[in-house]
Amino acid sequence: MKILMKIFWGTCILFFITDLHAQKAVSDTLGYAKKFETNKQKYIGKPFSLLLKDMKQLQFKKAKSDIKEDQENALPSTIFRFSDKELNSPNEVSFVIKWKADTAPVTPIEFFEQEHNYRFTLNERNFFEKKIIKDIVVYK
């Protein structure tokens, strides 16, 4: 009987510890995104990888870059989405990152966007992670 009680209490403790450490689902995507916009001073002037590291509860699913002919600032901004829906879908939360101007080639991201149908994959993540954030704007 003592063994059964130890097993029971051990299981209960394990269950509660696991429940406490589990990531909570985000029920308000706009509210979640707005927290990062509100705290954007923490990310402005820093690499995108810092923002991605802090986004533990919800990750980007889609990304579409605004690519220009200007060699000095060929990639002024990128719109990120938290859902797998089409990028033109209405009423979706848009998380816009405005990038600090640089002269890095944009050919890789043009290729990845077409190849992956704008999904935010590891290739896109690797491309953006060293880009420097100039501003963050969130809207629905």
JOBELMO-V859222 format. One record per residue. RES is the residue in one letter. PHI is phi in degrees with one decimal (* if undefined). D_CENTER is the distance of its C-alpha to the mean C-alpha in Angstrom with 1 decimal. Layout:
RES:PHI:D_CENTER + RES:PHI:D_CENTER
This chain:
M:*:50.4 + K:-62.0:49.0 + I:-65.6:46.8 + L:-63.2:45.5 + M:-65.8:44.7 + K:-64.7:42.8 + I:-64.5:40.8 + F:-59.6:40.1 + W:-68.0:38.9 + G:-63.1:37.0 + T:-65.5:35.1 + C:-60.3:34.5 + I:-62.5:33.2 + L:-60.8:30.9 + F:-60.7:29.6 + F:-66.8:28.9 + I:-64.4:27.2 + T:-62.7:24.9 + D:-64.3:24.2 + L:-68.1:23.4 + H:-90.0:20.9 + A:-68.4:19.1 + Q:-70.4:15.6 + K:-83.1:16.2 + A:-68.2:14.8 + V:-88.6:13.1 + S:-93.8:15.9 + D:-125.4:14.9 + T:-61.5:11.6 + L:-62.4:12.9 + G:-61.5:14.1 + Y:-61.6:10.9 + A:-65.6:9.1 + K:-62.3:12.5 + K:-60.0:12.7 + F:-72.4:10.3 + E:-65.5:12.4 + T:-60.9:15.5 + N:-99.1:14.8 + K:-63.3:13.7 + Q:-59.6:16.8 + K:-67.9:15.3 + Y:-107.7:12.9 + I:-65.5:15.3 + G:84.5:17.2 + K:-113.7:15.0 + P:-67.8:13.0 + F:-56.9:9.3 + S:-58.3:9.5 + L:-64.4:10.4 + L:-62.5:7.4 + L:-60.0:5.3 + K:-63.6:8.6 + D:-79.1:8.8 + M:-85.9:5.9 + K:-85.1:8.6 + Q:-87.0:9.4 + L:-148.2:6.8 + Q:-109.5:4.1 + F:-69.1:3.9 + K:-109.3:7.6 + K:-131.9:9.1 + A:-151.3:9.5 + K:-135.1:12.8 + S:-94.4:14.2 + D:-93.5:17.3 + I:-101.8:19.7 + K:-116.2:23.0 + E:-79.4:26.3 + D:-62.0:26.5 + Q:-66.3:26.6 + E:-77.0:25.8 + N:-149.7:22.5 + A:-72.9:21.7 + L:-128.7:17.9 + P:-72.6:17.8 + S:-159.7:14.5 + T:-140.6:11.6 + I:-99.1:10.6 + F:-109.8:7.3 + R:-126.7:8.1 + F:-94.5:7.4 + S:-120.7:10.8 + D:-86.5:12.9 + K:-65.2:15.4 + E:-56.3:16.8 + L:-62.0:15.1 + N:-88.1:18.3 + S:-63.0:18.3 + P:-74.9:19.4 + N:62.0:18.1 + E:-101.3:14.4 + V:-71.7:11.9 + S:-109.3:10.9 + F:-115.4:8.5 + V:-100.5:10.6 + I:-107.9:10.5 + K:-96.8:14.1 + W:-94.6:14.9 + K:-67.5:18.0 + A:-61.0:20.6 + D:-149.9:21.5 + T:-106.6:23.7 + A:-64.8:21.6 + P:-66.1:22.2 + V:-102.9:19.9 + T:-54.3:21.7 + P:-59.6:19.3 + I:-70.9:16.4 + E:-60.3:19.0 + F:-64.9:20.1 + F:-61.5:16.8 + E:-61.2:15.9 + Q:-70.7:19.4 + E:-65.0:19.7 + H:-104.8:16.6 + N:53.8:17.0 + Y:67.7:13.7 + R:-69.5:11.7 + F:-89.0:8.7 + T:-96.8:10.9 + L:-60.5:11.8 + N:-60.9:13.8 + E:-64.9:11.2 + R:-57.9:9.1 + N:-64.0:12.6 + F:-64.6:13.5 + F:-84.0:11.0 + E:-57.9:10.8 + K:-96.6:14.1 + K:-65.9:13.8 + I:-95.8:14.7 + I:-77.9:13.1 + K:-100.1:16.0 + D:-162.6:14.7 + I:-130.1:12.0 + V:-132.0:13.2 + V:-122.0:12.2 + Y:-152.6:14.7 + K:-128.2:15.9
